[in-house]
Amino acid sequence: MTGSARWGERFVDAADRWVPPPSAWAFALRIWIAMMLALAAAFWLQLDSASSAAVGVAILAQPKRGQALSKAFYRFFGTLVGGIVAIALLALFAQDRVLLLVGFAVWLGLCVFAAQFLQDTRAYGAMLAGFTVAIIAIAHIDAPQTAFEAAIGRVAAIAVAIVAITFINDALASPTTWQALRPRLADAVAQVKAFAREALETGDPGPERSAALIGRIAPMRADANAIAGELDDGVNRAAGARSAIAALYVLTAASRALSAAMARVERTDRVVQEAHGIALRAVATDGSAEALARDGARLRDLIDASLRAPTCSVDAVMALQRALDVTNAATFAADGLAALGDGHAPLRDVALPTHRDFQVALRAALRVVIAFGLTASFFILAGLPQSSFALVQVAATCSLSAVTPDPRKFALGVLIGMPLAALCAGTILFAVLNGNQGFPLLAIAMAPVVFLACFLALHPPTFTVGFITLVFTPVLLAPENPQSYDPQAFLMNALLVVIAAVILFLTVRLVLPIASSRHRAFALEEARRDLAEALAGGGGDATTRTSLNADRLFQFSAWNSGNGAVRRASLHHAFALAQLEAAAARAHAQLRELRRVGGLTARIAQAREALVTGCSADLERAAQALIRAAPGEARDVRLKLARATTDLATAAQVIQRHGRFFRRLSLPSS
């Protein structure tokens, strides 16, 4: 190959790496047009905080329509709540600044704490309700009589921003979330089926492979929740996506459980082998939900026939039930994927709860309160001008960091993005505009900055830098009519936002930091409490628990560190906790339904007591007792007995395998 040819290849590779794709240019163009439209509308309406409309569009900038709509709804709701609280705090403490600052700090901490337990844009809405009080109350601490007008103006500006970005997204055919999610979800279904097929053919692939699969599935939850507002049938599509995601969690666990169950039964058991073949066919082919449902009906017939036989064993029932679990999960996955594509009502609508540790949420809230309190004390003692502006930025950036997956990376991005935003705003104001007035010139001057920030925001490693640049450039520029050119005020504001970035950077590293080992310890403690609750008969349904545990395992994998042996042991224990909790929750649910069957009262009481005490021998005896009672009961009762028996036996086996670990956790199962 000649030198010129090699140079040409390097040039093409560099172009592919550094030149944004057409979709990125389209996204940046939509955001620029929406920002200018919102700003023009705010000027025309003569809003006092016209720049807030442009900032609102920047915050709502999302590459997909459903994401922007979902964030817009909770942004508006959070702004309303924050405005009401701001007016209430000023009404109570307008004459005492210290009490006003303390009251705001408490409210901000409560909002950040609540945001830790919410999902996606709902968490953003809760957090926004916190620092909106700073934008309204703290920013007008010297003139509380203007706070009501400021609240009305901010709500109006946010409404203008929402209308502008919604109109532009529709007019310029912004990509829909469901269309982007469907191929990703279809790929995940194929990968989980391949995993399940491997488990059924060659044996359990292990917890590390399971954790890797969960890591691919879990991030799709945010897009699934954002679909509902995109189309008339968006509610069905969102429900289908959630159902499919939950089914993939179950299919991953059920295929491993079936693999383990098959190792304990005789190879000559034709009924069990037929059930295994049905489950294998369910994950080896792309059958429709209707065909898979017929296979599920056949498996229920096999379970019922086995339970009527006097020689039925617990191991055989477990294998049959696990085969049914695999087939049912495959059915829900196929139906959910189809519902996402065509909008029909799926077979079920399930929640996908997220795991949050109380200790982590509490520390995040305290970190924000401490950072704001120390900053307020410093500015008050220093007597710096424009202190209220700085306090607003500290409250906003600290709150935003609290709802990000990695506050340290976010803080680093803010530390880079704030000076970049100041540089961009200063260049526009004093180099491009340079004392001139006129909206067209402002729009042209803003275009390069908006495009650059959008390109950075679309690249995950530089997302925070792009987001901060996009949001804080109009904050520092403060477009108004007529435009103000005050170098001293601009430099002071730029200095204060950089100081806010430094405060955030130091706060997340020095104030109540949480190492990965502490994250793991907090997660295990939460799992221990949830397991104790499940063993005692509390908690939600098994599907919800499985999704919650999957999210916990997803986060746990990110915090899991150390050498290979330590990571594998930690994952084994985490999966054992999840398996035992799900088994206990399902067993209690079935036992509650079986209490109405008169002849099973004593056996049900025995099984529930065995779950509460966590004794593996008692759990095995309770499972065998339920099997012996099955032949004399009706079909629907027998199927529930099979479910309960399987989960009781599973709990016994998990406790036997991991007894030492459970004893260290001081669980009842010790």
Summary of the structure (lengths in Angstrom):
residues: 670
radius of gyration: 28.9
end to end distance: 68.7
largest distance: 93.8
contacts: 2415
relative contact order: 0.09
helix: 81%
strand: 0%
